[in-house]
């Protein structure tokens, strides 16, 4: 039968007897391993999205709140503390200052939150007692103010770089999660298709259009996945082009099907069919 391709040689005797019991792995490559990994991807994706979002918010919370609901005012420096960088780290400056509240009252000296800015070359000598800094604070007046003075802001390229890293990281996590969810959703669909084809499926001849192969796994569990494109005609004479994947360690031992080779298709309706 060199001119005929069998996705799973175990089906050959059954097909010859015109009785087919489909395997879930035919429609869901790698089952049950893929289902477990899909669940892991979906759960891990949610966790990663949360971690990335929380990390970004923790790093940029003051700036985010300042943009959304912060009150921008001038603050008077009461004291300044300079901390030099360790190794290749950044210098930091911490301020104690006073500022005016919406009702016109002046706050007691407020100790600024640690702000690790890229201020190499700047020291407290540039911000003597009595000098003015621009800050942003929440309307309740009790939240720690955010120093927004342009003299201490991160360089534009660094800020943009951090945002780009976040977007790529968040996007990767979303895609990872979506891929896992898609696989999990695909599983019950494949189960339903298998049941429908077991009950209503009929055998028809088809033809290989093309096939590609990809090595998966590692040296301990070597797998190969084939992506098969095929075509066949329905009882109504409609030509259907289908695509199907198969994953197995046994595929390494087999010759990949060539275009024009015949295949056997189980067909139930125009939306439910597969190659054996």
Secondary structure, DSSP 8 states (H G I E B T S, - for coil): -TTEE-SSGGGHHHHHTT-----HHHHSTTTTHHHHHHHHHHHHHHHHHHHHHHHHHHHHHHHHHHHHH-EEEEEEEEEEEEE--STT---EEEEEEEEB-TTS-B---EE--------TT--GGGS-TT-EEEEEE-TTS-S--EE--GGGS--HHHHHHHHHHHHHHHHHHHHHHHHHHHHHHHHHHHHHHHHHHHHH-EEEEEEEEEEEEEEEE-SSSEEEEEEEEEEEE-TTS-EEEEEEEEEEGGGGGS----TT-EEEEEEEETTEEEE-
